């Protein structure tokens, strides 16, 4: 299958102007490709389009995960560095449908698959950035790690919280899928935090959704 599919994917990326289509094809190439395709993927690490750079880096790491003779170390280091940079920045708009659109969740999964181990700074950067969360697991994990003990009552000012805590609460307060907050309301309450989206919005200084 890969012998016929890979040339089609790589040819598509070479003539495609839409970054989402290009990124989708690059990640797919990484899922079925071999180390022989690394040279075809490498130039996309230098593109101006962040989503395409992310996809090329993801593809190179994925190849490394299932190939004995995978990607040469300097190229793999570039791919990991690109994913680390992407982890510490907002998701591009739009993103691909991989991982149901959870851009930072996808980065986390990709980095955790590295045989050499994931860079902890990148994992920490992904933790509070919740774009999608099908079952609330990522959100609960982030709350458990970023709020290991309940906050005092009364709550400290939002501005006085550490940066990662602020990032997570802001992401939940502004999230366009309010059911994520409903699904994790119990965990929020256990941490001494507002357990509704409007409560979170008031805490972080945003107007009500009403």
C-alpha positions as CSV (number, residue, x, y, z in Angstrom):
1,X,0.0,0.0,0.0
2,X,2.7,2.5,1.0
3,X,4.6,1.9,-2.2
4,X,1.7,3.4,-4.2
5,X,0.2,5.8,-1.6
6,X,3.4,7.6,-0.6
7,X,4.3,9.0,-4.0
8,X,0.8,10.3,-4.4
9,X,0.9,12.0,-1.0
10,X,4.3,13.6,-1.6
11,X,3.3,14.7,-5.1
12,X,0.1,16.3,-3.6
13,X,2.2,18.3,-1.1
14,X,4.5,19.6,-3.8
15,X,1.7,21.2,-5.7
16,X,-0.8,22.1,-2.9
17,X,-1.4,25.7,-1.8
18,X,-3.8,25.0,1.0
19,X,-1.7,24.5,4.2
20,X,-4.3,22.3,5.9
21,X,-4.3,19.9,2.9
22,X,-0.5,20.0,2.8
23,X,-0.2,19.3,6.5
24,X,-2.7,16.5,6.4
25,X,-0.8,14.8,3.6
26,X,2.6,15.2,5.4
27,X,1.4,13.7,8.6
28,X,-0.1,10.8,6.6
29,X,3.3,10.3,4.9
30,X,4.9,10.1,8.3
31,X,2.4,7.4,9.4
32,X,3.2,5.1,6.5
33,X,6.6,6.3,5.3
34,X,10.2,5.1,6.0
35,X,13.5,6.7,6.6
36,X,13.8,7.0,2.8
37,X,11.2,9.7,2.8
38,X,13.0,11.9,5.4
39,X,14.8,13.9,2.7
40,X,11.4,14.6,1.1
41,X,9.9,15.8,4.3
42,X,12.9,17.9,5.6
43,X,12.4,21.0,3.3
44,X,9.0,21.5,4.8
45,X,10.6,22.4,8.2
46,X,11.8,25.6,6.5
47,X,8.4,26.8,5.2
48,X,6.8,30.0,6.5
49,X,3.6,28.2,7.3
50,X,3.6,27.1,11.0
51,X,1.0,24.3,10.4
52,X,3.1,22.8,7.6
53,X,6.3,23.0,9.8
54,X,4.4,21.2,12.5
55,X,3.2,18.5,10.1
56,X,6.7,17.9,8.7
57,X,8.1,17.6,12.2
58,X,5.3,15.3,13.3
59,X,5.9,13.1,10.2
60,X,9.7,12.8,10.9
61,X,9.1,11.8,14.5
62,X,6.5,9.3,13.5
63,X,8.9,7.7,11.0
64,X,11.4,7.4,13.8
65,X,8.9,5.6,16.0
66,X,8.5,2.6,13.6
67,X,11.8,2.4,11.7
68,X,15.0,0.8,13.0
69,X,17.2,3.0,10.8
70,X,14.9,6.0,11.0
71,X,15.9,9.7,10.8
72,X,19.4,10.9,11.2
73,X,19.9,12.6,14.6
74,X,20.4,16.2,13.5
75,X,17.2,16.1,11.4
76,X,15.3,14.5,14.2
77,X,16.6,17.2,16.6
78,X,15.2,19.8,14.2
79,X,11.9,18.1,14.2
80,X,11.7,17.9,18.0
81,X,12.8,21.6,18.2
82,X,10.0,22.6,15.9
83,X,7.4,20.7,17.9
84,X,8.7,22.2,21.1
85,X,8.3,25.7,19.6
86,X,4.8,24.8,18.4
87,X,3.9,23.5,21.9
88,X,4.7,26.9,23.4
89,X,2.5,28.8,21.0
90,X,-1.2,29.0,20.2
91,X,-2.5,26.5,17.7
92,X,-2.6,27.8,14.1
93,X,-5.9,28.5,12.5
94,X,-7.3,26.4,11.0
95,X,-5.7,23.0,12.1
96,X,-6.0,19.5,10.6
97,X,-8.6,17.0,11.8
98,X,-5.9,14.8,13.3
99,X,-6.6,14.0,17.0
100,X,-10.0,15.6,16.5
101,X,-8.4,19.0,16.1
102,X,-6.7,18.9,19.4
103,X,-3.4,20.5,18.2
104,X,-1.5,20.5,21.4
105,X,-2.8,17.1,22.4
106,X,-1.4,15.8,19.2
107,X,2.0,17.3,19.9
108,X,2.0,15.7,23.3
109,X,1.2,12.3,21.9
110,X,3.8,12.6,19.2
111,X,6.6,13.7,21.6
112,X,5.7,11.0,24.1
113,X,6.3,8.4,21.3
114,X,9.9,9.4,20.9
115,X,12.2,6.5,21.7
116,X,14.6,8.9,23.4
117,X,11.9,10.4,25.7
118,X,9.9,13.6,25.4
119,X,11.3,17.0,26.3
120,X,9.6,17.9,29.5
121,X,9.4,21.6,28.7
122,X,7.3,20.9,25.6
123,X,5.0,18.6,27.5
124,X,4.6,21.3,30.2
125,X,3.8,23.8,27.5
126,X,1.1,21.6,26.0
127,X,-0.6,20.8,29.3
128,X,-2.7,24.0,29.7
129,X,-3.6,24.4,26.0
130,X,-6.9,22.6,25.5
131,X,-8.3,22.9,22.0
132,X,-10.5,19.8,22.0
133,X,-11.1,17.2,24.6
134,X,-13.5,14.4,23.7
135,X,-13.9,12.9,27.1
136,X,-12.5,15.5,29.5
137,X,-9.3,13.4,30.2
138,X,-6.8,15.9,29.1
139,X,-8.5,18.7,31.1
140,X,-8.7,16.6,34.2
141,X,-5.0,15.6,33.8
142,X,-4.1,19.3,33.4
143,X,-6.0,20.3,36.5
144,X,-4.5,17.5,38.5
145,X,-0.9,18.5,37.5
146,X,-1.3,22.3,37.5
147,X,-3.4,22.4,40.7
148,X,-2.1,19.6,42.8
149,X,-3.7,21.0,45.9
150,X,-6.9,23.1,46.3
151,X,-6.6,26.9,46.1
152,X,-7.3,28.8,49.3
153,X,-10.7,30.3,50.1
154,X,-11.0,33.2,49.2
155,X,-9.4,32.6,45.9
156,X,-6.2,34.5,45.1
157,X,-6.4,37.1,42.4
158,X,-6.2,35.5,38.9
159,X,-3.3,37.7,38.0
160,X,-1.3,36.3,41.0
161,X,-1.5,32.7,39.7
162,X,1.5,31.1,37.9
163,X,1.4,31.5,34.2
164,X,0.5,27.8,33.3
165,X,-2.4,27.9,35.7
166,X,-3.7,31.2,34.2
167,X,-3.3,29.7,30.7
168,X,-5.5,26.6,31.6
169,X,-8.2,28.6,33.3
170,X,-8.3,31.2,30.5
171,X,-8.5,28.3,27.9
172,X,-11.5,26.8,29.7
173,X,-13.2,30.1,30.3
174,X,-13.0,31.0,26.6
175,X,-13.5,27.5,25.2
176,X,-16.1,27.2,22.5
177,X,-17.1,23.7,23.8
178,X,-18.6,24.6,27.2
179,X,-19.5,20.9,27.8
180,X,-15.8,20.4,28.7
181,X,-16.2,22.5,31.7
182,X,-19.4,20.7,32.6
183,X,-17.7,17.4,32.4
184,X,-14.8,18.5,34.6
185,X,-16.9,20.5,37.1
186,X,-16.2,18.1,39.9
187,X,-12.5,18.3,39.5
188,X,-12.7,22.1,39.3
189,X,-14.7,22.2,42.5
190,X,-12.2,19.9,44.3
191,X,-9.5,22.4,43.4
192,X,-11.4,25.3,44.9
193,X,-12.1,26.7,41.4
194,X,-15.3,28.0,39.9
195,X,-17.1,24.9,38.4
196,X,-19.0,26.6,35.6
197,X,-17.8,28.4,32.5
198,X,-19.5,31.7,33.5
199,X,-17.8,31.3,36.9
200,X,-14.5,30.8,35.3
201,X,-15.1,33.8,33.0
202,X,-15.8,36.0,36.0
203,X,-12.7,34.8,37.8
204,X,-10.4,35.5,34.8
205,X,-12.0,38.8,34.1
206,X,-14.2,38.0,31.0
207,X,-17.9,39.0,30.5
208,X,-20.6,36.4,31.0
209,X,-21.8,34.4,28.0
210,X,-25.4,35.4,28.6
